[in-house]
Amino acid sequence: MKRWTLPFAILLLAAPLVRAEELKLVTVDMQRALNECDAGKKAKEDFKSQVDKLQADLNKQKTDIEKIKEDVEKKGMVLKEEERKNIERDYQRRLRDFQRTYKDSQAELQQRDNELTSEILRQLQEVIAEYGAKQGYTLVLEASNTGAVLYNSRSIDITDLVIQEYNSRRKGATAKTK
């Protein structure tokens, strides 16, 4: 234990000798970068159209089910026992199918959102790593509302620069594939 004390003490004494200018810290708000980059905006639009389409399908199913329920309630007393039971079974079957479809669609949408988001985040991280190295940054911290960074000056926030770099690379990659 004593043999680590001296090197550790020397390290602590030497730490103030490192000049602050040599340490280049910046922050990036990954959530904002994800939401504001072109690919993130497009993914959000595509996802919203998928949600809207699915919502329309679910609303149609729900309306059909509600109509069956109303028919059972209105005509229930007039119908023969066998007909009423058949309509009720049909109603229960459709209701179960609707609930399954709803649950499955929620899981599918969540998975799709995760796939889109994770791919864009991976690409953003690559851009940040390359940009940080090119600019000579010592450390790039993630400054979303995760609680990891409690405060940072806007002067060290490079989120806008990262978004610009990401968008320009995506446009360059799109132009090359055409």
Phi, psi and omega in degrees: 000321182291331182290341176272343184295313182296310179297324179293319179295320178297318179299317179294321179289329182278340183305316180294342180288340178288124183282145181296330181295333181286338181264111182252103180256137174221165178233156176224130174271097185297323180296316179293318179299318179297316183285332187257347177288157184302316180295322178294319178296316180294317179298320179296317178296314179299317181296318180297320179294323176296317179297316181297317179296314180296320179298320179296317178298316180294321178297322178296314178300317181297318179298317178299318180294317179296325178295316178299316180299316179298318179299318179297316181293321182285312187262000185306319182284333184275331183287155174292156183305314182296316180296316180298317179296320179297317179294319178295319177297317178299317178299312180297318179297312180295322178296315177298315179299318179298314181296319177295314180300316179299311181296315179297319181293323177298315179295319180296317179295319179298317179295317180297317178299316179298319180297312180298313183295315184295323179293316179294318178298319178299316180294320177298319179297322176296315180298316181297315180298313180292317180295318179298317179294317181296324181274352178078029178285141178280320185210134174245118181258147178274125188240032175289186181281037181276345181092356180291319177246116183280329178207142169209144179289144178298338182291339178255006179275118181253020183304313180299320179294321179294318179298315179298315180297316180298312181298319181293323178293320180295320179294321177295320180291323178292320179294324180292326182280346181276000000 
